[in-house]
Amino acid sequence: MKNYFQPLILIGSLAIGASQQFGQPASAKPYFCENPPKRGLSPSQEKTCTEDSEENDSGSLDTATGLKVVNISSDQNWNSNPNPPVPLSKIVKLSSGFDGGSEYAVFDKNWRKAYPNEYGIVTKWTADYVAGVSYTKTGCGLLACPFGVVVANGDLPQPLEIKYSGQTYTLYGEEGKFIMPSSLVDAIKNSAESNSGDLSIRVEKVVIPIGKGTVKQLQAMYTKAIPVWQKPAVAFSARPIKTPRDTQQLAGATLPSVVKISSGGSGTGFFFSDNGLVLTNRHVVGSNANKEAQLELADGSTIPAKIVFVSRSEDFAVLQPTRPVKTKPLPICYASYPLAGQDVVALGSPMGLVNTVTRGIVSAVRKSGSEFKGSTPVGTTLIQTDAAINPGNSGGPLVNKNGEVVGIVTFGRTAAEGLNFAISIVDVLEELGVSRPQAVGRLNQCGNIDAKS
């Protein structure tokens, strides 16, 4: 588990060790207000907190969304400090001076006291993911923790359990980011008019509430800051398929069409259309229309790509490289779903290790139900496989023995071995409105041209 906090202890306001790293940066504004109700603050502290957060940092109108936002740089570590230098319970527009990207987020800090400890979390909420770090303050009194010892726990452990309006969602993630399921985003957004819904997170058996002010801001952000995408034109054709290959031959033929994607975190994608488009997962690139991703090709060269479409209903995204790339698209198994027991290969960049190949079988093909609502939308066709999947594999192709793509690798269950999933490529093409291609000759089960010798 990654630990973003510095390895030290904080006693009251006195830090032992690298105190400048653990405390508030000297140049940062004092954004240390807790969410309403401001638990544990004296009347004088609450007044100061209110003045800092609501008067001095009231925000400005964001012309793109019509929201009142606080503009800050994203090129700083909000999660390196249990008192983060960011405004809490406000819609924040984070802009990067490094890559020009931006995103909307709401930050929260809250805790639950269980004598003699206080358990707290700092969380960042966007339309695509929630991330957070936790801490434990020990040696508390019955009413307060003025001289408690703060122990940093690092990233929130997975799977992450979130409860909203009586419904529990189990979230899985990579690199400290947990995918926000569209069902949870919709539940928060749709409750804006009634102003209802309690939001809480369970961290290691401790349930910690999320502030009402944060929920209210999330409702506004999800209503106005999620872009509406136009479906791209996809040039698509049936491909000639020759004699089935062994794994080594299949990898050699497939890997040149697979890319590593860097977009804040890292993931995988692959060329799938005749007009040079790349498929990946939504949670790999996010849903910011102005954001660029970096593609690393099989030969090690890199090229920027723009996000041209994001599907929240099927968790995939389409990228367009900024210049033409002479890479063949992978053949697509568009006419049928795979069958249980079929051999499959997953290709991608687990843990950033490009050109990685793992092999397994299709364990099952199933429609996602309520048990998957924290990972994929209900009704999505999932291909279950025992092929090894690790962080960074997301967005990569799952191919059959002919090298035809049957699914997009999307997540693995960390609490179970060999329980991994890909979303069906058939459902992806239907979402994009891709028509069945015209093909001449004998076709195989996937709809491609049977060119076996």
FIFI-203907 format. One record per residue (C-alpha): chain; residue in one letter; x, y, z; residue number from 0. Coordinates in nm, 3 decimals. Layout:
NODE   chain   res         u         v         w     n
NODE       A     A         X         Y         Z   NUM
...
//
This chain:
NODE   chain   res         u         v         w     n
NODE       A     M     0.000     0.000     0.000     0
NODE       A     K     0.129     0.340    -0.096     1
NODE       A     N     0.172     0.579     0.196     2
NODE       A     Y     0.151     0.942     0.088     3
NODE       A     F     0.205     1.076     0.438     4
NODE       A     Q     0.555     1.139     0.570     5
NODE       A     P     0.676     0.879     0.826     6
NODE       A     L     0.643     1.083     1.143     7
NODE       A     I     0.418     1.151     1.440     8
NODE       A     L     0.236     1.475     1.520     9
NODE       A     I     0.175     1.557     1.886    10
NODE       A     G    -0.065     1.848     1.924    11
NODE       A     S     0.092     2.120     1.712    12
NODE       A     L     0.446     1.987     1.766    13
NODE       A     A     0.579     1.756     1.495    14
NODE       A     I     0.858     1.506     1.547    15
NODE       A     G     1.062     1.447     1.231    16
NODE       A     A     0.996     1.620     0.899    17
NODE       A     S     0.742     1.863     1.043    18
NODE       A     Q     0.745     2.099     0.746    19
NODE       A     Q     0.636     1.812     0.521    20
NODE       A     F     0.360     1.694     0.754    21
NODE       A     G     0.229     2.038     0.844    22
NODE       A     Q     0.076     2.305     0.625    23
NODE       A     P     0.304     2.439     0.348    24
NODE       A     A     0.410     2.793     0.427    25
NODE       A     S     0.265     2.930     0.102    26
NODE       A     A    -0.073     2.758     0.136    27
NODE       A     K    -0.387     2.926     0.268    28
NODE       A     P    -0.525     2.790     0.597    29
NODE       A     Y    -0.798     2.564     0.457    30
NODE       A     F    -0.848     2.367     0.776    31
NODE       A     C    -1.225     2.398     0.818    32
NODE       A     E    -1.424     2.086     0.889    33
NODE       A     N    -1.753     2.013     0.717    34
NODE       A     P    -2.077     2.132     0.876    35
NODE       A     P    -2.150     2.058     1.147    36
NODE       A     K    -1.799     2.159     1.249    37
NODE       A     R    -1.737     1.890     1.508    38
NODE       A     G    -1.501     1.965     1.794    39
NODE       A     L    -1.459     2.338     1.725    40
NODE       A     S    -1.516     2.602     1.990    41
NODE       A     P    -1.744     2.897     1.895    42
NODE       A     S    -1.440     3.117     1.832    43
NODE       A     Q    -1.273     2.854     1.617    44
NODE       A     E    -1.594     2.797     1.424    45
NODE       A     K    -1.626     3.169     1.350    46
NODE       A     T    -1.268     3.186     1.222    47
NODE       A     C    -1.325     2.875     1.014    48
NODE       A     T    -1.642     3.022     0.862    49
NODE       A     E    -1.470     3.348     0.775    50
NODE       A     D    -1.182     3.172     0.603    51
NODE       A     S    -1.389     2.928     0.399    52
NODE       A     E    -1.704     3.119     0.311    53
NODE       A     E    -1.595     3.481     0.288    54
NODE       A     N    -1.232     3.481     0.179    55
NODE       A     D    -1.265     3.181    -0.051    56
NODE       A     S    -1.616     3.219    -0.191    57
NODE       A     G    -1.501     3.122    -0.541    58
NODE       A     S    -1.581     3.256    -0.884    59
NODE       A     L    -1.822     3.170    -1.164    60
NODE       A     D    -1.699     2.894    -1.395    61
NODE       A     T    -1.821     2.986    -1.744    62
NODE       A     A    -1.801     2.627    -1.871    63
NODE       A     T    -2.046     2.489    -1.614    64
NODE       A     G    -2.216     2.786    -1.447    65
NODE       A     L    -2.088     2.659    -1.112    66
NODE       A     K    -1.926     2.864    -0.839    67
NODE       A     V    -1.578     2.714    -0.808    68
NODE       A     V    -1.248     2.775    -0.633    69
NODE       A     N    -0.961     2.764    -0.883    70
NODE       A     I    -0.642     2.603    -0.758    71
NODE       A     S    -0.343     2.425    -0.908    72
NODE       A     S    -0.353     2.047    -0.929    73
NODE       A     D     0.028     2.031    -0.927    74
NODE       A     Q     0.044     1.987    -0.550    75
NODE       A     N    -0.007     1.688    -0.322    76
NODE       A     W    -0.342     1.736    -0.150    77
NODE       A     N    -0.300     1.387     0.002    78
NODE       A     S     0.037     1.448     0.168    79
NODE       A     N    -0.118     1.618     0.471    80
NODE       A     P    -0.399     1.527     0.714    81
NODE       A     N    -0.479     1.901     0.705    82
NODE       A     P    -0.481     1.944     0.326    83
NODE       A     P    -0.409     2.285     0.169    84
NODE       A     V    -0.737     2.276    -0.027    85
NODE       A     P    -1.083     2.417     0.043    86
NODE       A     L    -1.323     2.166     0.195    87
NODE       A     S    -1.690     2.118     0.099    88
NODE       A     K    -1.651     2.340    -0.206    89
NODE       A     I    -1.642     2.269    -0.577    90
NODE       A     V    -1.279     2.306    -0.682    91
NODE       A     K    -1.151     2.337    -1.037    92
NODE       A     L    -0.806     2.182    -1.041    93
NODE       A     S    -0.589     2.295    -1.331    94
NODE       A     S    -0.246     2.165    -1.415    95
NODE       A     G     0.031     2.390    -1.537    96
NODE       A     F     0.218     2.076    -1.643    97
NODE       A     D    -0.021     1.920    -1.896    98
NODE       A     G    -0.299     2.180    -1.918    99
NODE       A     G    -0.561     1.936    -1.792   100
NODE       A     S    -0.833     2.026    -1.544   101
NODE       A     E    -1.098     1.850    -1.338   102
NODE       A     Y    -1.372     1.935    -1.091   103
NODE       A     A    -1.360     1.793    -0.741   104
NODE       A     V    -1.495     1.832    -0.390   105
NODE       A     F    -1.267     1.764    -0.091   106
NODE       A     D    -1.383     1.647     0.250   107
NODE       A     K    -1.223     1.585     0.588   108
NODE       A     N    -1.421     1.405     0.853   109
NODE       A     W    -1.381     1.164     1.141   110
NODE       A     R    -1.544     0.928     1.389   111
NODE       A     K    -1.439     0.923     1.755   112
NODE       A     A    -1.418     0.588     1.931   113
NODE       A     Y    -1.245     0.642     2.267   114
NODE       A     P    -0.948     0.644     2.305   115
NODE       A     N    -0.897     0.700     1.929   116
NODE       A     E    -1.018     0.931     1.655   117
NODE       A     Y    -1.039     0.782     1.304   118
NODE       A     G    -1.033     1.032     1.020   119
NODE       A     I    -1.020     1.045     0.642   120
NODE       A     V    -0.942     1.310     0.383   121
NODE       A     T    -1.122     1.242     0.055   122
NODE       A     K    -1.132     1.380    -0.297   123
NODE       A     W    -1.453     1.324    -0.498   124
NODE       A     T    -1.485     1.364    -0.876   125
NODE       A     A    -1.736     1.232    -1.130   126
NODE       A     D    -1.492     0.953    -1.216   127
NODE       A     Y    -1.330     0.846    -0.891   128
NODE       A     V    -1.294     0.896    -0.518   129
NODE       A     A    -0.951     0.894    -0.357   130
NODE       A     G    -0.849     0.937     0.001   131
NODE       A     V    -0.605     0.889     0.285   132
NODE       A     S    -0.679     0.794     0.643   133
NODE       A     Y    -0.525     0.872     0.980   134
NODE       A     T    -0.568     0.763     1.340   135
NODE       A     K    -0.530     1.000     1.634   136
NODE       A     T    -0.453     0.806     1.952   137
NODE       A     G    -0.458     0.904     2.319   138
NODE       A     C    -0.780     1.105     2.299   139
NODE       A     G    -0.986     1.213     2.594   140
NODE       A     L    -1.356     1.150     2.633   141
NODE       A     L    -1.457     1.477     2.461   142
NODE       A     A    -1.162     1.602     2.258   143
NODE       A     C    -0.818     1.522     2.117   144
NODE       A     P    -0.614     1.838     2.167   145
NODE       A     F    -0.287     1.653     2.232   146
NODE       A     G    -0.349     1.327     2.048   147
NODE       A     V    -0.079     1.150     1.849   148
NODE       A     V    -0.153     1.137     1.473   149
NODE       A     V    -0.057     0.817     1.293   150
NODE       A     A    -0.084     0.827     0.914   151
NODE       A     N    -0.236     0.515     0.753   152
NODE       A     G    -0.191     0.600     0.385   153
NODE       A     D    -0.429     0.523     0.097   154
NODE       A     L    -0.777     0.399     0.174   155
NODE       A     P    -0.776     0.018     0.160   156
NODE       A     Q    -0.972    -0.167    -0.104   157
NODE       A     P    -1.234    -0.274    -0.164   158
NODE       A     L    -1.388     0.051    -0.043   159
NODE       A     E    -1.741     0.048     0.096   160
NODE       A     I    -1.955     0.358     0.046   161
NODE       A     K    -2.312     0.395     0.171   162
NODE       A     Y    -2.557     0.650     0.034   163
NODE       A     S    -2.930     0.673     0.107   164
NODE       A     G    -2.935     0.322     0.248   165
NODE       A     Q    -2.756     0.163    -0.051   166
NODE       A     T    -2.407     0.016    -0.014   167
NODE       A     Y    -2.155     0.028    -0.300   168
NODE       A     T    -1.832    -0.173    -0.308   169
NODE       A     L    -1.566     0.013    -0.507   170
NODE       A     Y    -1.244    -0.119    -0.657   171
NODE       A     G    -0.958     0.091    -0.780   172
NODE       A     E    -0.602     0.138    -0.894   173
NODE       A     E    -0.323     0.363    -0.769   174
NODE       A     G    -0.534     0.493    -0.481   175
NODE       A     K    -0.831     0.591    -0.702   176
NODE       A     F    -1.161     0.407    -0.669   177
NODE       A     I    -1.395     0.406    -0.968   178
NODE       A     M    -1.715     0.600    -0.904   179
NODE       A     P    -1.996     0.384    -1.046   180
NODE       A     S    -2.251     0.571    -1.255   181
NODE       A     S    -2.527     0.435    -1.030   182
NODE       A     L    -2.378     0.612    -0.727   183
NODE       A     V    -2.318     0.936    -0.919   184
NODE       A     D    -2.678     0.926    -1.045   185
NODE       A     A    -2.814     0.854    -0.696   186
NODE       A     I    -2.634     1.158    -0.552   187
NODE       A     K    -2.731     1.379    -0.847   188
NODE       A     N    -3.097     1.276    -0.850   189
NODE       A     S    -3.140     1.346    -0.480   190
NODE       A     A    -3.044     1.713    -0.523   191
NODE       A     E    -3.403     1.839    -0.530   192
NODE       A     S    -3.505     1.654    -0.215   193
NODE       A     N    -3.170     1.739    -0.053   194
NODE       A     S    -3.174     1.389     0.095   195
NODE       A     G    -2.915     1.120     0.143   196
NODE       A     D    -2.650     1.048     0.404   197
NODE       A     L    -2.307     0.961     0.266   198
NODE       A     S    -2.053     0.757     0.462   199
NODE       A     I    -1.741     0.547     0.409   200
NODE       A     R    -1.639     0.237     0.603   201
NODE       A     V    -1.263     0.217     0.660   202
NODE       A     E    -1.140    -0.093     0.842   203
NODE       A     K    -1.474    -0.149     1.018   204
NODE       A     V    -1.507     0.216     1.122   205
NODE       A     V    -1.792     0.409     0.956   206
NODE       A     I    -1.700     0.772     0.895   207
NODE       A     P    -1.966     1.021     0.779   208
NODE       A     I    -1.911     1.260     0.491   209
NODE       A     G    -2.022     1.616     0.561   210
NODE       A     K    -2.364     1.739     0.448   211
NODE       A     G    -2.193     2.037     0.288   212
NODE       A     T    -1.982     1.804     0.076   213
NODE       A     V    -2.290     1.607    -0.037   214
NODE       A     K    -2.466     1.928    -0.139   215
NODE       A     Q    -2.167     2.037    -0.348   216
NODE       A     L    -2.141     1.691    -0.507   217
NODE       A     Q    -2.506     1.715    -0.610   218
NODE       A     A    -2.438     2.047    -0.784   219
NODE       A     M    -2.115     1.924    -0.945   220
NODE       A     Y    -2.271     1.603    -1.078   221
NODE       A     T    -2.566     1.799    -1.218   222
NODE       A     K    -2.362     2.054    -1.414   223
NODE       A     A    -2.000     1.941    -1.455   224
NODE       A     I    -2.039     1.607    -1.635   225
NODE       A     P    -1.996     1.663    -2.011   226
NODE       A     V    -2.232     1.527    -2.276   227
NODE       A     W    -2.043     1.350    -2.553   228
NODE       A     Q    -2.121     1.309    -2.922   229
NODE       A     K    -2.053     0.961    -3.056   230
NODE       A     P    -1.754     0.956    -3.293   231
NODE       A     A    -1.765     0.816    -3.644   232
NODE       A     V    -1.609     0.469    -3.630   233
NODE       A     A    -1.476     0.319    -3.953   234
NODE       A     F    -1.509    -0.052    -3.896   235
NODE       A     S    -1.459    -0.360    -4.113   236
NODE       A     A    -1.439    -0.739    -4.092   237
NODE       A     R    -1.083    -0.874    -4.092   238
NODE       A     P    -0.931    -1.187    -4.247   239
NODE       A     I    -0.850    -1.445    -3.980   240
NODE       A     K    -0.594    -1.716    -4.051   241
NODE       A     T    -0.504    -2.038    -3.872   242
NODE       A     P    -0.522    -2.009    -3.490   243
NODE       A     R    -0.188    -1.905    -3.339   244
NODE       A     D    -0.007    -2.023    -3.031   245
NODE       A     T     0.034    -1.769    -2.752   246
NODE       A     Q     0.376    -1.652    -2.870   247
NODE       A     Q     0.255    -1.590    -3.227   248
NODE       A     L    -0.063    -1.428    -3.102   249
NODE       A     A     0.132    -1.189    -2.877   250
NODE       A     G     0.367    -1.095    -3.161   251
NODE       A     A     0.075    -1.012    -3.389   252
NODE       A     T    -0.132    -0.828    -3.126   253
NODE       A     L     0.111    -0.623    -2.915   254
NODE       A     P     0.195    -0.368    -3.191   255
NODE       A     S    -0.168    -0.250    -3.171   256
NODE       A     V    -0.167    -0.216    -2.791   257
NODE       A     V    -0.065     0.110    -2.619   258
NODE       A     K     0.020     0.222    -2.269   259
NODE       A     I    -0.188     0.523    -2.166   260
NODE       A     S    -0.068     0.788    -1.921   261
NODE       A     S    -0.334     1.028    -1.797   262
NODE       A     G    -0.260     1.115    -1.436   263
NODE       A     G    -0.237     0.742    -1.367   264
NODE       A     S    -0.156     0.471    -1.619   265
NODE       A     G    -0.353     0.209    -1.807   266
NODE       A     T    -0.380     0.037    -2.143   267
NODE       A     G    -0.564     0.086    -2.471   268
NODE       A     F    -0.569    -0.057    -2.823   269
NODE       A     F    -0.637     0.048    -3.180   270
NODE       A     F    -0.975    -0.086    -3.289   271
NODE       A     S    -1.098     0.112    -3.591   272
NODE       A     D    -0.985     0.176    -3.948   273
NODE       A     N    -0.970     0.550    -3.877   274
NODE       A     G    -0.711     0.516    -3.601   275
NODE       A     L    -0.924     0.537    -3.286   276
NODE       A     V    -0.813     0.385    -2.956   277
NODE       A     L    -1.036     0.213    -2.697   278
NODE       A     T    -0.973     0.210    -2.323   279
NODE       A     N    -1.165     0.230    -1.993   280
NODE       A     R    -1.332     0.550    -1.879   281
NODE       A     H    -1.161     0.529    -1.544   282
NODE       A     V    -0.818     0.522    -1.714   283
NODE       A     V    -0.858     0.868    -1.871   284
NODE       A     G    -1.147     1.031    -1.682   285
NODE       A     S    -1.414     1.237    -1.852   286
NODE       A     N    -1.254     1.578    -1.904   287
NODE       A     A    -1.317     1.691    -2.261   288
NODE       A     N    -1.011     1.920    -2.261   289
NODE       A     K    -0.766     1.667    -2.124   290
NODE       A     E    -0.497     1.496    -2.329   291
NODE       A     A    -0.360     1.150    -2.269   292
NODE       A     Q    -0.016     1.026    -2.367   293
NODE       A     L     0.006     0.706    -2.573   294
NODE       A     E     0.319     0.492    -2.564   295
NODE       A     L     0.336     0.265    -2.867   296
NODE       A     A     0.492    -0.081    -2.877   297
NODE       A     D     0.816     0.059    -3.024   298
NODE       A     G     0.855     0.300    -2.731   299
NODE       A     S     0.752     0.616    -2.919   300
NODE       A     T     0.488     0.844    -2.769   301
NODE       A     I     0.205     1.052    -2.910   302
NODE       A     P    -0.063     1.271    -2.747   303
NODE       A     A    -0.428     1.177    -2.789   304
NODE       A     K    -0.753     1.360    -2.724   305
NODE       A     I    -1.053     1.211    -2.550   306
NODE       A     V    -1.335     1.214    -2.806   307
NODE       A     F    -1.599     1.003    -2.632   308
NODE       A     V    -1.672     0.872    -2.285   309
NODE       A     S    -1.942     0.620    -2.196   310
NODE       A     R    -2.055     0.625    -1.835   311
NODE       A     S    -2.301     0.341    -1.899   312
NODE       A     E    -2.037     0.091    -2.017   313
NODE       A     D    -1.715     0.232    -1.863   314
NODE       A     F    -1.514     0.289    -2.180   315
NODE       A     A    -1.357     0.583    -2.362   316
NODE       A     V    -1.244     0.653    -2.718   317
NODE       A     L    -0.922     0.842    -2.791   318
NODE       A     Q    -0.802     1.007    -3.111   319
NODE       A     P    -0.423     1.040    -3.158   320
NODE       A     T    -0.323     1.393    -3.255   321
NODE       A     R    -0.151     1.265    -3.570   322
NODE       A     P    -0.196     0.953    -3.787   323
NODE       A     V    -0.031     0.636    -3.660   324
NODE       A     K     0.061     0.352    -3.893   325
NODE       A     T    -0.075     0.080    -3.670   326
NODE       A     K    -0.329    -0.181    -3.774   327
NODE       A     P    -0.644    -0.212    -3.567   328
NODE       A     L    -0.706    -0.538    -3.388   329
NODE       A     P    -0.974    -0.767    -3.534   330
NODE       A     I    -1.296    -0.748    -3.333   331
NODE       A     C    -1.524    -1.037    -3.233   332
NODE       A     Y    -1.839    -0.836    -3.296   333
NODE       A     A    -2.091    -1.108    -3.389   334
NODE       A     S    -2.096    -1.323    -3.074   335
NODE       A     Y    -1.999    -1.345    -2.711   336
NODE       A     P    -1.726    -1.589    -2.607   337
NODE       A     L    -1.816    -1.919    -2.440   338
NODE       A     A    -1.708    -2.049    -2.102   339
NODE       A     G    -1.389    -2.252    -2.131   340
NODE       A     Q    -1.247    -2.068    -2.433   341
NODE       A     D    -0.880    -1.970    -2.417   342
NODE       A     V    -0.815    -1.597    -2.384   343
NODE       A     V    -0.512    -1.371    -2.354   344
NODE       A     A    -0.495    -1.032    -2.178   345
NODE       A     L    -0.242    -0.776    -2.302   346
NODE       A     G    -0.144    -0.453    -2.136   347
NODE       A     S     0.079    -0.258    -1.901   348
NODE       A     P     0.026    -0.389    -1.547   349
NODE       A     M     0.211    -0.172    -1.295   350
NODE       A     G     0.341     0.025    -1.597   351
NODE       A     L     0.521    -0.277    -1.745   352
NODE       A     V     0.442    -0.247    -2.115   353
NODE       A     N     0.392    -0.541    -2.353   354
NODE       A     T     0.282    -0.780    -2.078   355
NODE       A     V     0.088    -1.093    -2.177   356
NODE       A     T    -0.115    -1.323    -1.949   357
NODE       A     R    -0.320    -1.626    -2.044   358
NODE       A     G    -0.634    -1.792    -1.907   359
NODE       A     I    -0.981    -1.906    -1.997   360
NODE       A     V    -1.328    -1.752    -2.003   361
NODE       A     S    -1.472    -1.855    -1.668   362
NODE       A     A    -1.822    -1.721    -1.741   363
NODE       A     V    -2.015    -1.460    -1.937   364
NODE       A     R    -2.274    -1.285    -1.722   365
NODE       A     K    -2.486    -0.973    -1.695   366
NODE       A     S    -2.377    -0.756    -1.406   367
NODE       A     G    -2.632    -0.739    -1.127   368
NODE       A     S    -2.656    -0.555    -0.798   369
NODE       A     E    -2.344    -0.735    -0.671   370
NODE       A     F    -2.140    -0.545    -0.934   371
NODE       A     K    -2.303    -0.203    -0.897   372
NODE       A     G    -1.990    -0.063    -0.735   373
NODE       A     S    -1.778    -0.166    -1.035   374
NODE       A     T    -1.994    -0.160    -1.347   375
NODE       A     P    -2.346    -0.045    -1.434   376
NODE       A     V    -2.619    -0.304    -1.380   377
NODE       A     G    -2.694    -0.485    -1.706   378
NODE       A     T    -2.342    -0.465    -1.851   379
NODE       A     T    -2.219    -0.788    -2.009   380
NODE       A     L    -1.909    -0.901    -1.820   381
NODE       A     I    -1.659    -1.162    -1.934   382
NODE       A     Q    -1.516    -1.334    -1.629   383
NODE       A     T    -1.165    -1.473    -1.673   384
NODE       A     D    -0.885    -1.622    -1.468   385
NODE       A     A    -0.619    -1.450    -1.683   386
NODE       A     A    -0.405    -1.246    -1.444   387
NODE       A     I    -0.515    -0.881    -1.421   388
NODE       A     N    -0.327    -0.613    -1.227   389
NODE       A     P    -0.341    -0.232    -1.195   390
NODE       A     G    -0.242    -0.090    -1.534   391
NODE       A     N    -0.415    -0.368    -1.731   392
NODE       A     S    -0.737    -0.167    -1.734   393
NODE       A     G    -0.844    -0.072    -2.085   394
NODE       A     G    -0.639    -0.343    -2.254   395
NODE       A     P    -0.776    -0.603    -2.493   396
NODE       A     L    -0.890    -0.950    -2.395   397
NODE       A     V    -0.848    -1.160    -2.712   398
NODE       A     N    -0.938    -1.512    -2.818   399
NODE       A     K    -0.701    -1.767    -2.973   400
NODE       A     N    -0.742    -1.597    -3.313   401
NODE       A     G    -0.635    -1.258    -3.175   402
NODE       A     E    -0.990    -1.119    -3.201   403
NODE       A     V    -1.091    -0.879    -2.924   404
NODE       A     V    -1.374    -1.015    -2.713   405
NODE       A     G    -1.359    -0.760    -2.431   406
NODE       A     I    -1.193    -0.461    -2.265   407
NODE       A     V    -1.020    -0.553    -1.939   408
NODE       A     T    -1.181    -0.347    -1.667   409
NODE       A     F    -1.119    -0.472    -1.311   410
NODE       A     G    -1.016    -0.759    -1.086   411
NODE       A     R    -1.150    -0.858    -0.747   412
NODE       A     T    -0.859    -0.802    -0.511   413
NODE       A     A    -1.011    -1.018    -0.239   414
NODE       A     A    -1.021    -1.323    -0.466   415
NODE       A     E    -0.763    -1.498    -0.681   416
NODE       A     G    -0.833    -1.547    -1.053   417
NODE       A     L    -1.157    -1.347    -1.046   418
NODE       A     N    -1.116    -1.082    -1.317   419
NODE       A     F    -1.350    -0.911    -1.560   420
NODE       A     A    -1.370    -0.747    -1.902   421
NODE       A     I    -1.664    -0.561    -2.053   422
NODE       A     S    -1.793    -0.718    -2.374   423
NODE       A     I    -1.675    -0.559    -2.699   424
NODE       A     V    -2.020    -0.636    -2.844   425
NODE       A     D    -2.183    -0.404    -2.591   426
NODE       A     V    -1.921    -0.136    -2.657   427
NODE       A     L    -1.991    -0.137    -3.032   428
NODE       A     E    -2.365    -0.122    -2.968   429
NODE       A     E    -2.315     0.179    -2.739   430
NODE       A     L    -2.114     0.351    -3.015   431
NODE       A     G    -2.385     0.275    -3.271   432
NODE       A     V    -2.144     0.084    -3.498   433
NODE       A     S    -2.321    -0.096    -3.782   434
NODE       A     R    -2.239    -0.454    -3.875   435
NODE       A     P    -1.976    -0.436    -4.152   436
NODE       A     Q    -2.029    -0.570    -4.503   437
NODE       A     A    -1.815    -0.878    -4.560   438
NODE       A     V    -1.756    -1.105    -4.859   439
NODE       A     G    -1.675    -1.473    -4.820   440
NODE       A     R    -1.718    -1.727    -4.545   441
NODE       A     L    -1.736    -1.572    -4.198   442
NODE       A     N    -1.624    -1.721    -3.871   443
NODE       A     Q    -1.818    -1.715    -3.545   444
NODE       A     C    -1.697    -1.363    -3.463   445
NODE       A     G    -1.810    -1.223    -3.799   446
NODE       A     N    -1.463    -1.193    -3.950   447
NODE       A     I    -1.352    -1.346    -4.281   448
NODE       A     D    -1.240    -1.707    -4.248   449
NODE       A     A    -0.906    -1.713    -4.430   450
NODE       A     K    -0.772    -2.037    -4.283   451
NODE       A     S    -0.538    -2.221    -4.519   452
//
